[in-house]
Amino acid sequence: MTTPPWEPPDLLEPHRTKRPAWVRILCFVGAGVFFLLGVLGWLIPLVSGIPFYIVALVLLGMASDRVLAWINRLERKLPVGWRQLLRRGLRKIPSERIRRRFRLPDEDDA
């Protein structure tokens, strides 16, 4: 078995400093709101619930080091092709502030 030519880094960067309690609480509340919107997305078939679940997981990762490590561990289990596809999709997010939250390769690296 050969090593893949491109092994991407973890998707979410670890926290450099401890976040204040109010930021963590806001992230937990935001994650709960987006999770409920995801459930509503499944009940009301106007909008898919999957993007809301993804945002909820990212917010949980921002609030908790344990959840962040869990997300990175699950993402490492994906095949390399899927990981590249995930990063290409995340690169299309219009907000630079949200994109900075992820470790995304440059256009020429992908």
Secondary structure in CASP SS format (residue, H / E / C, confidence):
PFRMAT SS
TARGET T0000
AUTHOR 0000-0000-0000
METHOD secondary structure of the structure
MODEL  1
M C 1.00
T C 1.00
T C 1.00
P C 1.00
P C 1.00
W C 1.00
E C 1.00
P C 1.00
P C 1.00
D C 1.00
L C 1.00
L E 1.00
E C 1.00
P C 1.00
H C 1.00
R C 1.00
T C 1.00
K C 1.00
R C 1.00
P C 1.00
A H 1.00
W H 1.00
V H 1.00
R H 1.00
I H 1.00
L H 1.00
C H 1.00
F H 1.00
V H 1.00
G H 1.00
A H 1.00
G H 1.00
V H 1.00
F H 1.00
F H 1.00
L H 1.00
L H 1.00
G H 1.00
V H 1.00
L H 1.00
G H 1.00
W H 1.00
L H 1.00
I C 1.00
P C 1.00
L C 1.00
V C 1.00
S C 1.00
G C 1.00
I H 1.00
P H 1.00
F H 1.00
Y H 1.00
I H 1.00
V H 1.00
A H 1.00
L H 1.00
V H 1.00
L H 1.00
L H 1.00
G H 1.00
M H 1.00
A H 1.00
S C 1.00
D H 1.00
R H 1.00
V H 1.00
L H 1.00
A H 1.00
W H 1.00
I H 1.00
N H 1.00
R H 1.00
L H 1.00
E H 1.00
R H 1.00
K C 1.00
L C 1.00
P C 1.00
V H 1.00
G H 1.00
W H 1.00
R H 1.00
Q H 1.00
L H 1.00
L H 1.00
R H 1.00
R H 1.00
G H 1.00
L H 1.00
R H 1.00
K C 1.00
I C 1.00
P C 1.00
S C 1.00
E H 1.00
R H 1.00
I H 1.00
R H 1.00
R C 1.00
R C 1.00
F E 1.00
R C 1.00
L C 1.00
P C 1.00
D C 1.00
E C 1.00
D C 1.00
D C 1.00
A C 1.00
END
